[in-house]
Amino acid sequence: MNNDVTLSYYNIFFVIVYYAISILVFIILVKLRGYVKAHIQEVFFILILLVVNTVQYAILANGGVLIYIFPHYFSIYDYDSITYGALFFLIAYSCLVPVSKSYRDASDTEEKEKKNKGNSEKNE
């Protein structure tokens, strides 16, 4: 009898669930970003992003300690794809921070001034 066979406890279902939840949260955040119009809504949206990014950072930095719910079944240290996925979603969620309206208004004003300046030079 050959005893050189080892069984792997690597469960792909855990990775699929993690990515499905992360993608679902990303889609929800993109949809919510479309409804942000006022300054107070921007503040609340940034607070929501801060919480979600904190969770992703906790998974990235010390995910094995974070997931003690399943101590005998899963260890995040066995899943490099979850570590890199947490890094990717941390960056992707950070890109959803809304741009300040005052900054957008200033850039729109600059563009209008350039157009008006170009039109006035053509008229002369």
C-alpha positions in Angstrom: 0.0 0.0 0.0 1.4 3.4 -1.0 1.0 6.1 1.7 2.4 9.0 -0.4 -1.1 10.4 -1.3 -2.1 13.6 0.5 -5.5 15.2 0.3 -5.9 18.9 -0.1 -8.3 20.9 2.0 -8.4 23.7 -0.5 -12.0 24.6 -1.1 -12.8 26.7 -4.1 -16.3 27.4 -3.0 -15.0 29.8 -0.3 -13.1 31.8 -2.9 -16.2 32.0 -5.2 -18.4 33.2 -2.3 -15.8 35.9 -1.4 -15.6 37.2 -5.0 -19.3 37.1 -5.5 -19.9 39.1 -2.3 -17.2 41.6 -3.2 -18.5 42.1 -6.8 -22.0 42.5 -5.5 -20.9 45.2 -3.0 -18.9 46.9 -5.8 -22.0 47.0 -8.1 -24.2 48.4 -5.2 -21.6 51.1 -4.5 -21.4 52.1 -8.2 -25.2 52.4 -8.3 -25.3 54.4 -5.0 -22.6 56.7 -6.4 -25.1 57.7 -9.2 -27.5 59.0 -6.6 -25.0 61.3 -4.8 -26.0 64.9 -5.5 -25.7 67.0 -2.4 -22.7 67.5 -0.1 -24.2 65.6 2.8 -24.9 62.6 0.6 -21.2 62.7 -0.4 -20.2 62.6 3.2 -22.4 59.6 4.0 -21.2 57.8 0.8 -17.6 58.4 1.8 -18.4 57.0 5.3 -19.9 53.9 3.7 -16.8 53.6 1.5 -14.6 53.9 4.5 -16.3 51.0 6.3 -16.2 48.8 3.2 -12.5 49.7 2.6 -11.7 48.9 6.2 -13.2 45.4 5.9 -11.2 44.8 2.7 -8.0 46.1 4.3 -8.6 43.8 7.4 -8.9 40.9 5.0 -5.8 41.9 3.2 -3.6 42.6 6.3 -4.7 39.9 8.7 -7.4 37.8 7.1 -6.5 34.6 8.9 -7.2 36.3 12.2 -10.4 37.9 10.9 -12.0 34.7 9.8 -12.2 32.7 13.1 -15.9 31.9 12.3 -14.7 28.8 10.4 -11.6 27.8 12.4 -11.5 24.2 11.3 -12.6 24.5 7.7 -11.0 27.6 6.2 -7.8 29.4 6.6 -7.4 32.6 4.5 -3.6 32.1 4.5 -4.1 29.2 2.2 -5.9 31.4 -0.4 -3.5 33.8 -2.1 -6.3 34.7 -4.5 -8.3 36.2 -1.6 -5.4 38.3 -0.5 -4.8 39.7 -4.0 -8.6 40.1 -4.5 -8.8 42.1 -1.3 -6.0 44.4 -2.6 -7.8 44.8 -6.0 -11.2 45.6 -4.4 -9.5 47.9 -1.9 -8.2 49.9 -4.8 -11.4 49.6 -6.8 -13.6 50.8 -3.9 -11.2 53.7 -3.3 -11.7 54.9 -6.9 -15.4 55.4 -6.2 -14.8 58.4 -4.0 -16.9 61.2 -5.5 -15.2 64.4 -6.8 -16.1 67.5 -4.9 -18.7 69.7 -6.7 -16.7 72.8 -6.1 -13.8 71.2 -7.9 -16.0 70.2 -10.8 -17.6 73.7 -11.0 -14.1 75.3 -11.0 -13.0 73.1 -13.9 -16.2 73.8 -15.8 -15.7 77.5 -15.3 -12.2 77.3 -16.6 -13.4 75.4 -19.7 -16.1 78.0 -20.4 -13.5 80.8 -20.0 -11.2 79.2 -22.5 -14.1 78.8 -25.0 -15.2 82.4 -24.5 -11.6 83.6 -24.9 -11.3 81.6 -28.1 -14.5 83.0 -29.4 -13.6 86.6 -28.6 -10.3 86.2 -30.4 -12.1 84.9 -33.5 -14.5 87.8 -33.4 -11.6 90.4 -33.3 
